[in-house]
């Protein structure tokens, strides 16, 4: 992937300068409240970027930085992650508090979903979210993903029941 362009955003690959901006997102307790890995330090964020670059090279997908076209400011992440099932990808996103409520997550997620189906040939894309994360549930429903089931997630010592939604690509036209 070189980049995904939407009306106001560019979803692109990682650059070394992205660590500080991403650390501000990953270090924010409110942003990371529903993410099982929890908050991250700058050093942990650098490690995460290296892992995302590896995933991109290995799998053709990862979480990607989302930047504003107007000023190239990194305002969040949106991307696809490989799952244990061939041709099934997982959609993820996280945005700075200042970027929320402006439609950026929806705009970037639509572009990322279209890329997953057209370029990565996914048969389905899932999204997992806490049942208490109302903004993510609203976004996932706006993307016309369908509720599938409740699943148990575990990351390290932390575990939680999450809602699993799925898209088979026909929602793209919406």
C-alpha positions in Angstrom: 0.0 0.0 0.0 1.3 3.4 -0.8 -1.6 5.3 0.7 -5.4 5.6 0.8 -6.9 9.0 0.0 -10.3 10.2 1.0 -11.9 13.6 0.8 -10.0 15.1 3.8 -7.6 12.4 4.9 -4.6 10.3 3.8 -4.1 6.9 5.3 -0.5 6.0 4.7 2.4 3.8 5.9 4.5 4.6 9.0 7.4 7.1 9.1 10.0 7.4 11.9 8.7 10.9 12.7 5.3 9.4 13.7 6.3 8.1 17.1 5.7 11.2 19.1 2.3 11.9 17.6 1.2 8.3 18.0 2.6 8.2 21.6 0.2 11.0 22.4 -2.7 8.8 21.2 -1.5 5.6 22.8 -0.6 7.3 26.0 -4.0 8.9 26.5 -6.0 6.8 29.1 -9.4 7.9 27.6 -8.4 6.9 24.1 -7.0 3.5 25.3 -9.8 2.8 27.8 -11.4 0.0 25.7 -8.2 -1.3 24.2 -6.9 -4.4 26.1 -3.2 -3.6 25.6 -3.7 -0.4 27.6 -1.7 2.8 27.4 1.8 2.9 26.0 5.0 4.9 26.6 7.0 6.6 23.8 9.4 3.6 23.8 6.5 1.1 23.7 5.0 3.2 20.8 8.2 2.9 18.9 8.1 -0.8 19.3 4.5 -0.9 18.2 5.4 1.1 15.1 8.2 -1.4 14.3 5.7 -4.3 14.7 3.2 -2.5 12.4 5.8 -2.0 9.8 6.7 -5.7 10.0 3.0 -6.7 9.7 2.7 -4.4 6.6 5.7 -6.1 5.0 4.6 -9.6 5.9 0.8 -9.4 5.6 0.2 -6.4 3.3 -1.8 -4.7 6.1 -1.5 -3.2 9.5 -2.8 -0.3 11.6 -1.9 2.8 9.6 -1.5 6.5 10.5 -4.4 8.8 9.5 -3.3 12.3 8.6 -5.2 15.4 7.6 -4.6 16.4 4.0 -4.7 20.1 5.0 -1.6 20.0 7.2 -0.3 16.4 7.4 -1.2 16.3 11.1 -1.4 12.7 12.4 -4.8 12.5 14.1 -5.3 8.8 14.5 -4.9 5.3 13.2 -7.1 3.1 11.1 -6.2 -0.2 9.5 -6.6 -3.9 9.0 -4.9 -6.7 10.8 -4.6 -10.3 9.8 -6.6 -12.9 11.8 -6.1 -16.6 12.3 -8.5 -17.2 9.4 -7.3 -16.8 5.8 -9.0 -13.9 4.0 -10.6 -12.6 7.2 -9.2 -9.2 8.4 -9.9 -7.2 11.5 -10.6 -3.4 11.3 -9.3 -1.2 14.0 -9.1 2.5 14.7 -8.1 5.1 17.4 -8.2 8.9 17.1 -7.1 11.8 19.2 -9.7 13.4 21.4 -9.6 16.6 19.2 -10.3 14.6 16.0 -13.4 12.8 17.4 -16.9 13.7 16.3 -15.8 15.1 12.9 -16.4 12.0 10.8 -12.7 11.2 10.4 -13.0 7.7 11.8 -15.9 6.9 9.5 -14.2 8.4 6.4 -10.9 6.6 7.0 -12.6 3.3 7.9 -14.7 3.3 4.6 -11.5 3.8 2.6 -9.7 1.1 4.6 -12.6 -1.4 4.2 -12.7 -0.8 0.4 -9.0 -1.4 0.3 -9.3 -4.6 2.2 -11.9 -6.0 -0.1 -10.6 -4.8 -3.4 -6.8 -5.0 -2.9 -6.3 -7.6 -0.2 -9.2 -9.8 -1.4 -10.7 -10.2 2.0 -13.8 -12.4 2.1 -14.9 -10.6 5.3 -13.7 -8.0 7.8 -14.5 -8.1 11.4 -14.5 -5.4 14.1 -14.3 -6.0 17.8 -15.4 -3.5 20.4 -16.3 -3.3 24.1 -20.0 -3.4 24.7 -19.4 -0.2 26.7 -17.7 1.7 23.8 -20.8 3.5 22.5 -18.9 5.7 19.9 -17.2 2.7 18.3 -20.5 0.8 18.2 -22.2 3.8 16.5 -19.3 3.9 13.9 -19.4 0.2 13.2 -23.1 0.3 12.7 -22.7 3.4 10.4 -20.3 1.3 8.4 -23.2 -1.2 8.1 -21.2 -4.0 9.7 -23.5 -6.6 11.2 -23.4 -7.9 14.8 -22.2 -11.5 14.8 -21.6 -12.6 18.4 -19.9 -11.9 21.7 -16.4 -13.3 21.9 -13.8 -13.5 24.8 -10.6 -11.6 24.1 -7.4 -12.0 26.1 -4.3 -9.9 25.8 -1.7 -10.7 28.4 -3.4 -10.9 31.8 -6.3 -8.7 30.7 -9.5 -10.3 29.2 -12.9 -9.0 28.3 -16.0 -10.0 26.4 -16.3 -8.0 23.2 -18.9 -7.5 20.5 -17.9 -8.9 17.1 -19.3 -7.3 14.0 -18.7 -8.5 10.4 -18.8 -7.1 6.9 -18.8 -9.2 3.7 -18.1 -6.2 1.4 -21.6 -5.6 0.1 -22.0 -2.7 2.5 -19.3 -0.7 0.5 -21.9 0.8 -1.9 -23.8 2.4 1.0 
